[in-house]
Amino acid sequence: MNYNSIDIKNVDLEHSFFHYTNINNLESIFKNGLEPRIGANSLYLEKSSKIFFVKGEMGIIDIMDVWLKWLTAKSNVNKFIYWIGTTYMRFPLCIKSLPNLIVKKNLNNVKKRHKIYNNMKNILDDSVFLKLDLEENVDFDYNDIDEVKERYYDSFLKMLYTKNSNLQDKRMEYWNMHTKSNRWIEKEKIQILCYDSDYKASILLKYLIEKNMEYAKKNCPFLNEYYNYIYK
């Protein structure tokens, strides 16, 4: 790749900001910058276009565990049913036990989990992690609101968010941060992460899991299972 890159071993992994994207987006990103949008995983959940990112290596570890849970929870659900479900859960008088039961059932389904793990490995093989040089109060605000926390009830989010999430505090957390609404990230603020000249997000994630194995075992059950299923 001829794009601006940096080896993960030379990065301040505690304080840096990271975003992941499909490799096919790189030409556009390094020509025009990162565009805010409501992506497929945020469909019907977010109110405005943003760029999502995480802070630190633990942000990558935690968001990957959440993504695996989220994708498993909504597996085999078409967009129309997904829209109905996400809309229904926002009604104050919705029967919370019904969507909770569906999500719990999906999360406990081993075949669905394994299918998602295979899909995620394929996605990550075709994706990269980007290091973003972001400025507080210009590109983002630590006090910005997590719109999913704001719109959905705690018993649902508790099944999908990280173990250490504070659902009472509606502000965004290190593993699920976003830019200010409609804020572009200039190409000069972007670098591609690599590991010994390998840019695949799957390789970088494997490196980070192994570097933080005890944390993953204790706090990220889906990511830990993903690692053991894919790499062992």
N, C-alpha and C positions, 0 to 999 in steps of 0.2 A: 504493500500500500504506500502511496505517496503522500497520504494525509499526515498532518501533524500528530505524532504519537508519543507515548511515554510508557516506560516499563512500570508495571505495578509495584515492583520492588523499590522503585525510586520515588514513590508517591507517599505523602503524608496520609496514611489510610484512616487516621482518626478524624481529621478535620476537613478532608476534601469532599466535594459534592459529585455524585455520579448519576448518570442517566443511561438507560439501555434502549437500543433501537435496532431494527433490522439493517443488515449490511447494505441492502439496496437503497437505503435512505442517505447514505454517506455523501454521494455526489451532490445532492440537493442541500444537505446540511452544511457542507464546506463551501458551497457557493452562496447560499442565502441565509445561513444560520438555522437555529432550531425554531420551528413554528409551533405556537401554542395551539392545541386542539383538544377536543373531547375524543379520546381513543376508544377502541372497542371494549376495553376492560372498564372504562368509566361511563359507558353508554347508560343513560337514564339515571346515573348517580350524581354527576356533577352538573352545576348550573352554568358554568362559563368555561371558556377555553383556557387551558394552562399547560405548562410543561412540568411534568412530575419528575422528581429526583429524590435521592436519599443522601444523608450525611454519613460518611464514614463506612468502613468495611462492615460494621455491625448493621448498618442500614441496609446494605446489600443482602446480608444473611437473612435479616428479618423480613424484608419485603419479598424475597423469594419464597420463604415459608408461607407468607400470606397469599401470594399469587397461586401457589399450589393448592392451598385450601379453597381459595375463591373459585378457581377453575374447576376443581372437583365438585364444589357445592352446586355449580350451575351447569354441570356436564349433562349433555343430551337434552338441553332445554333450548327451544328455538327462540328467536328474537321477540316474537309476539308474546309468548308465555312469559319470557323474562321481563318484558315491559309491564305486563299485567301484575306479575309478582312484585316488582320493585315499586310500582304505583300503589298497590294494595297495602304494602307494609308502611307506607307513609300516612295512611289514614289513622287518626287517633284511636278509633274504635275497632281496628283490625284484630282478629283473633291471632295473637302472636304464636300460639302453639303450633298452628298449621305450617307456616313457612319454616319455623324452627325444626319441626319434625322432618320436613323434606330435606333441609340442609344437613341435619344430623345423619339421616339415612344415607345420603350421598357420601358424606365424609367417611362413614364407616364401611363403605363398599370397596373392598380390596381391588376388584377388577377395575372399577372406575379410577381409583387412585393410580394403579399401574398404567392405565391408558393415558392418563394426564401426565405421568412422569415421562413416558415415551414421547408424547407430544411436546412437552417442555424441552426435553433434550434436543429434539429436532429443531425447535424454534431457536434455542440458544446456540446451536451449531451455525445458524445463519444470522446471528446477531452479534453486536459488539457493545461494550460498555464505554461510555464517554465520560471523561473528566471535565467538569464545568467550573470555570473560574467566575464564581458568582459573588455579587456584592450585596450585603444585607441592606435593606431599606431602599435599594435600587432595583434589584432583580426579584427580591423576595422579602417577606416579613415574617419573622419567627412567630408573631402573634396572629398570623392569618388563620382562618377557621378551616378545619377539616369538614367539608360539606357532608360527607357520608356520616360522620359522627353526629352532625347537627340534625340530619334528616331521618336517621334510623335508630331503632331502639337497642338498648344495651344487651339484652339476652341474645339477639341475633348477631351483633358485632362481636360479642365475646367468643363466639365459635370461630370467627374468622380473623380477628385482629391478633396482634402479638400478645404473649402472656403478660408483658409488662406495660401494656397500653393503659392509659388513664382515660376511661370513657367518660368520666365526669368533666374533664377538661376538654373543651371542644376545639382547642388549638391543634394544629398539625404537629406531628411528631417526627423525629429524625428519620424514620424509615418510610415516611409517606409525605414528603414535602412537595410544595409546588411553587411556581413563580407567581407573581402578581398576575391577575387576569389579563389575557391578551398581550402578555409581555414576551417579545422575541428575545432569543439569546444569540448574540452576534457570533459569527464564525471564529473571530479572534479569541473568544473565550472557551474554545472547545478543543480537546485533545482526545485521541483514541487510546484506550488502555491496551497494553499487550503484556504477555508473559513469555519471555524468551522468544520474541518475534512472532508469537502466536496470538491472534486477535480474537479468536472465538470466545464468545461470552461463556460457553460451556466450560472451556479450559480455565478461564479466570474464576468462575464460580467454584469449580473443583478445588482450585488452589486456596480460595478463601475458606471453604468448608473445612479442608484439612488443617488450615492454619488456626481455625476456631472450632475444632471438633468437639471439645467438651461443652462449649456454649451451645452448639447445634444439638447435641444429644439431650441437653437439659431443657432447652427452650424452643426448639424448632422441630417438632416431631415429624412433620411432613417433609421438610427439607432433609432431615436425617434419614428418613426412609427412602427418599428419592436417591440420595447418595449411595446407600447400600444396594438399592435395586439396580441402579444404572452402572455403578462402577465396581461392584463386587460380585 
